[in-house]
Amino acid sequence: MKRILIILTVGLLSFGLGWWTNDMRQFANGVIADGQRLDSLKRNNEILTDSIKIARTNNSKKKTIPDFFSNDQFIHWVPKHPDTTNYMCEITLHEITALYWYHGQCAYNYFTYLTSDTTIEVLWSYRTDCILNMDFLEKSNGIKKYPKRGDTFATMTLTNDTTLKVKYNFPDWTKRVNEITKDSLFPNYYYLSHDN
């Protein structure tokens, strides 16, 4: 009995020691690989690790609309307005919405579709967070063709890294809204804000 107990103890210790040694070897290999990656990054060399290529960022790459999605930060697009305007008229683009900031306490989330790397369609289907009376956005305002829920309201095209051009599918109605508000709620161009 004593002999069996000794054999079992020695067997368990050998197994445990083998497992521990193997675990420590894998840990050491990981530390060595991490050191090699760090050295390579310090030298700004491209490296290939775990099928992921880590390379220096090329800032000359042409930007696309998804580059400006504000999922974890606010990237604002603003029209060129004089300082005397009543409305903010800023937008931030998200993965499925364009957030129109009409005022600091009035925002409309319009649903969008990304149709290409540089083009996004804005639907007249929205969620609001607004304390202002914006009922002129719900009315025809004397214009026969005006946006209704689900209509494609506008197409935004990224013309360069700092400019969005907007084509409205209801140009008479947007012009009328701009007249009513004595402002440019729906401008033809938005520019990347440098206050980001």
N, C-alpha and C positions, 0 to 999 in steps of 0.2 A: 504494500500500500504506500509505504514511504517512497519507494522507488517510482511509482506511477505519479505521485504528487510532484516529485522533483522533475521528472520528464515533462510533465504538463507545465510547470513553472518555467523551465528553461525554454520550452517551445513557445509559450506566450511571450516571454521576454524577447526571444529572437524575432518573432513575428512583429512585435511592437517596435523593436529597434530597426528592423528592415523598413517598416512603414514610415517611421520617423525619418530615417536616413533618406528615403526616396522623396518625401515631402520637402525636406530641407534642400535637396538637390534641385528640385523644381523651383523652389523659392529663390535659390541662388541664381539659377538660369534667368529667372524673371528680372532680378535685380541687375544682372549683367546686360540684358536686352534693354531695360529702361535707361541704363547709363549710356549705351550706344545710341539710342534714340535722342537723348538729351544732347550728347556731343554732336550728333549730326545736325540737330536743330540750331545749336550754337554757331555752327559753321554755315548755316543757311543752305545746306545741301538738301536735295530731294531724297527722300527715303521711301522705301516700300515696306510696310509692316502690317501683318494680319490682313492682307489684301486691301488695305486703305492707303492711298497715296497721300502723303502730307507734303505740300509744296508751298513755296512762297506765294502770297496772294498777288495776283496781277490786277492792279487798280485800273488798267487801261481797258478792261473788259467792258463791253457795252452792257449797260444796265437794262433790266427788264422790269415789268410792273411788279412781279413777285418780290424783287429786291426792295421795294418800297412798302411792302405790307407792314402794318404797325401792330403786329401781334404782341410784342413785348415792349414796345416803345412807341411814342407818338411822332410820326413823320408827317408834318403838316404841309399841305399844298395851299397856297394863297393866291388870290387874284391881285392884280395891281390896282389898288384902290387909293383914293385920296384919304387923308386922315379924318375927314368929316363924315365918313359913312356911318350908318346906323347898325349895320349887320356885319358879322365877322366874315361869313361866306368862305370859311376854310373847310378843307376836307382832309380826312385821313383814310387811307385804303387798308382794308383788312382782307383776309382770305375769301370771305363770302359777302362782305358788305363794304359800302363806301359810307363813311360817317361824315355827314354834312353838319358843320357847326354854323348855325345861323346866328347864334348868340352864345355867350358863355353859359347861359342857362337854357339853351334850346338846341337840341341835336336830333337829327333824323338819321337813322341807319337804313340806307337803301340797299337792297339785295343786288348782288352783281354776279356776272359770269365772266370768267377770264376766257376770251376767245382766241388770243394769241399771246406771245411773250410781251407784246407792246400794246395790246388792245383789251379793254374791259368794257362790258355792257352794263349799264345801270338800269335796273328795273324800277318801275313806279310801284313798289311794294316795300313797305317800310315799317319800322318800329320807331316810336317817338319817345323822347325824354325832353319835354318842353313845357315851360310855364307861360310862354308868350302865346298870344292869339295869332295863329298862322293859318286861319281858315281860308285865306286866298289860295293856299296850296291845294285845297279840296274842291275849289269851284272852277267853273269854266271861265269866269271873269270876262264874259261877253265874247269869247273865242269859241268857234264851233269844234275845232279839233284840239282837245286837251287830254292830258294823261289820266288814265284810269288804272286801278289796281291791276298789276300784272303786265302792263305795257312796257316795252323797252323804251325807256325815257331818253337815254343818251348813250353815246359811245365815246369813251375816253381813249385817246391814243398818246402814248409816250413818244414825243417827237425827238427828245434828247434827254440827257441825264437830269435836267432841271425843269422841263416843261411838259405839261399835259394839255393837249388840245381837245376841246369838247365839241362834239356835234350833237345838237339836240334834235330829237325827232318831232318835237312840237315847238318850232322856233317862234311862231306867232304868240303862243301862250307864254313862253319864257320871256319874250320881249314885253308882253303885257304885265307879267308879274314884276319884272324889273321896273316898269313905269309906276305901278301901284306902290311899290316900296321905296321908290326914288333911290334905288340902289341897284347893284348888280348881284342879285342872289344867284343868278345862273350866268357866270361869265364864260367867254369862249376859250379862255386860257387860264390855267393854274400854274403857279411857279413854286418850285421847292423852296420852303421856308428855310432861311439860314439860321433861324433861332432854335433849330432842333437840337 
